[in-house]
């Protein structure tokens, strides 16, 4: 029996490719329009990845609203410098 649906078939490789960019997409850090379009297209066709993205958005929202203090200014640059020093050794 050959049953065709209106939605294209989603493969594991499609999911892996979307997952590579999912966090950047959720955090608004993905600036490449082609990558954004690819992820949005995938999320509109893959229930599993859509659910995962929704869960990650919810986690992000809860963390943002948790009232925890933000890291002090310059922390990222200090950590980057420490990591660079370790890599140079």
N, C-alpha and C positions, 0 to 999 in steps of 0.2 A: 504494500500500500504506500503510495507516494503522496504525502500530505504537505503542501507548501503553505507557508504562512506569509503574512505581509512583511514580517520582520526578517532581516537577513540573519544568517547563522553567525553566532559569535564564537570565536575559537579561543583556546587558552592563550595563544600568542597575542591575540587582540587584548586580552585582559592584562597580560604581563606588560605589554607596551603602554597601555593606559596607566597601569599602576606605577610605572617608572616616573610619571609626571603628576600623579594624583595629588600628592601633598602640596606641591608647588601650585597646582591649580586651585586647591581648596583655600590656600593661604593668599591667593591673589598675586603670587610671585611669578606666574607664567606669562611672559610677555609676547611670546611667539604666537601670532593669530592662528597659524596652521595647527600648532599643538593644541591650542585651546579648542579649536573646532573638532579636532580628532577626539579629544577626551569627551567633549559634550556629545558628539555623535555616538561614541561608545557607550556613555552612561545612559543615553536614551534607548539603547538597544539591549543592554545587559543588566538584568535585574540584580544580579549578585554584586557587581561593581557599583551600581547606583546605591544599593543598600549600604555598602562599605563606605562610600563617599558621604552619605547622610550620617552614618555613625561617627565618622571622623569630624564632620562639621559640628555635630552635637558635642563631642568631646572638646573641641576647640572653643566653642561658645561657653561651655561650663568652666573651662580653665580661665578664660578671659574674665568671666564674671565671679570668679571664686574669691576675689578680694585679696589675693596674694600680691605682695609688693613686686614691682618690676625690678629686674637686676639693675645695679648701679650703672650710671653712664660709664662707658669705656671698658666694661667687663669683656665684651666680645673682642675688642682690639687687644686687650691684655692676654686673653686666652689664645687668640691667633698667634701672638708673639711667642708665647710659651710653646705652642705646638711647633712653630717654625724652628725654635731653638732645639727642640727634641729631634726634629727631622735632620738638622744640620750635624748632629753628633754622630 
